[in-house]
Amino acid sequence: MSNPLAKYAPALLSLALVVIGYLANAADLNQTTILQLVIVGVGAVGTYFVPLVPGAWAGALKTGVAVVIAVASGLTPLLTGHSYTVQSISLVILAGLTALATEVGVGVRVTASAPAPTTVNYLAASAGE
């Protein structure tokens, strides 16, 4: 694989959404929001370190990590005893979008590393008979 953007697409998309989440909530950071941002940030790092698995389910681990992070982000306000605020809900939505972006990034990477399709010229092959 020669395209570094395709290689790092899942992690870069996840990291970009973490930055967007921070910037969107920077005006009103509280303990729950900070914890959610840390969880989503850990998910972005996890997306980078989890390898693609061979076969049809290449992105299962990467996307699985992102989904677990989205669920953890959604449960954070409950587990910390805080109520859901606009900021915490936006970070849950962001975590869900991160899982989607991870799957898109995996698709980009898998497509970039797929072998080129081969074509057979049947007319030329039959003319040689």
C-alpha distance (Angstrom), angle and dihedral (degrees) to the residues before:
residue distance angle dihedral
M1 . . .
S2 3.77 . .
N3 3.81 101.5 .
P4 3.83 109.9 86.9
L5 3.81 91.1 -168.7
A6 3.81 90.3 60.2
K7 3.80 90.7 45.5
Y8 3.79 94.2 54.2
A9 3.83 98.7 31.5
P10 3.84 97.0 111.6
A11 3.81 93.4 50.8
L12 3.81 94.5 40.5
L13 3.80 93.0 51.2
S14 3.81 90.6 48.2
L15 3.79 92.5 47.6
A16 3.81 91.8 48.2
L17 3.80 90.0 54.7
V18 3.83 90.9 49.8
V19 3.81 89.6 54.2
I20 3.81 90.8 47.5
G21 3.80 89.7 49.7
Y22 3.78 92.1 51.0
L23 3.79 93.3 47.7
A24 3.81 92.0 47.5
N25 3.80 92.0 52.1
A26 3.82 101.7 32.9
A27 3.80 93.4 105.7
D28 3.81 93.9 60.4
L29 3.78 110.3 30.8
N30 3.78 115.7 166.5
Q31 3.80 133.2 164.2
T32 3.81 94.4 -85.7
T33 3.80 94.3 46.5
I34 3.80 91.9 48.9
L35 3.81 90.9 48.6
Q36 3.80 90.9 49.6
L37 3.81 90.9 50.0
V38 3.81 90.0 50.0
I39 3.81 90.5 50.2
V40 3.81 92.1 49.8
G41 3.83 89.7 45.7
V42 3.80 90.8 52.4
G43 3.80 87.2 50.4
A44 3.81 90.8 54.4
V45 3.81 90.3 51.1
G46 3.81 90.1 46.0
T47 3.79 89.7 51.4
Y48 3.80 88.7 56.9
F49 3.81 96.0 49.0
V50 3.81 100.4 40.8
P51 3.82 108.2 90.9
L52 3.77 126.9 -133.4
V53 3.77 111.7 -105.0
P54 3.79 120.1 -134.5
G55 3.77 120.2 -104.6
A56 3.77 137.5 32.6
W57 3.81 93.5 -36.7
A58 3.82 94.8 56.3
G59 3.78 95.0 144.9
A60 3.81 98.1 40.6
L61 3.81 95.1 108.4
K62 3.80 96.2 41.2
T63 3.79 93.6 46.5
G64 3.80 90.6 41.0
V65 3.80 90.8 56.9
A66 3.81 89.7 49.6
V67 3.82 92.1 50.3
V68 3.82 91.8 49.4
I69 3.81 88.7 50.3
A70 3.81 90.7 50.1
V71 3.81 90.7 52.4
A72 3.82 91.4 46.7
S73 3.80 89.8 50.3
G74 3.80 89.9 50.8
L75 3.80 92.6 50.6
T76 3.82 95.4 45.9
P77 3.83 97.0 88.9
L78 3.81 90.3 49.9
L79 3.79 94.2 47.0
T80 3.81 93.8 47.3
G81 3.80 92.8 48.4
H82 3.79 94.6 -116.3
S83 3.75 127.4 126.8
Y84 3.77 123.9 -113.8
T85 3.78 111.2 -91.2
V86 3.77 131.0 -175.3
Q87 3.82 87.7 -98.9
S88 3.80 95.1 51.1
I89 3.80 92.3 45.9
S90 3.80 90.7 49.1
L91 3.81 89.4 53.0
V92 3.81 91.1 50.4
I93 3.80 88.7 52.2
L94 3.80 88.3 46.3
A95 3.81 90.7 52.4
G96 3.80 89.7 51.6
L97 3.79 90.0 49.9
T98 3.80 88.5 49.1
A99 3.80 89.7 56.7
L100 3.80 89.0 50.0
A101 3.82 91.2 46.7
T102 3.79 89.4 50.3
E103 3.79 90.8 55.0
V104 3.81 90.5 47.3
G105 3.81 89.9 49.0
V106 3.79 91.2 50.2
G107 3.79 88.7 50.8
V108 3.80 90.1 52.5
R109 3.78 91.1 49.4
V110 3.79 95.5 45.8
T111 3.81 91.4 46.7
A112 3.81 91.7 48.9
S113 3.80 92.3 51.9
A114 3.82 96.3 43.3
P115 3.78 115.1 113.6
A116 3.77 116.4 -105.2
P117 3.80 112.9 -97.9
T118 3.76 115.2 -104.1
T119 3.77 122.4 -133.3
V120 3.75 127.6 -154.2
N121 3.77 121.9 -153.9
Y122 3.80 101.1 -143.3
L123 3.81 93.1 -177.2
A124 3.80 92.5 57.1
A125 3.81 91.5 43.2
S126 3.83 93.2 52.2
A127 3.83 92.9 44.5
G128 3.79 89.3 64.2
E129 3.81 93.3 61.2
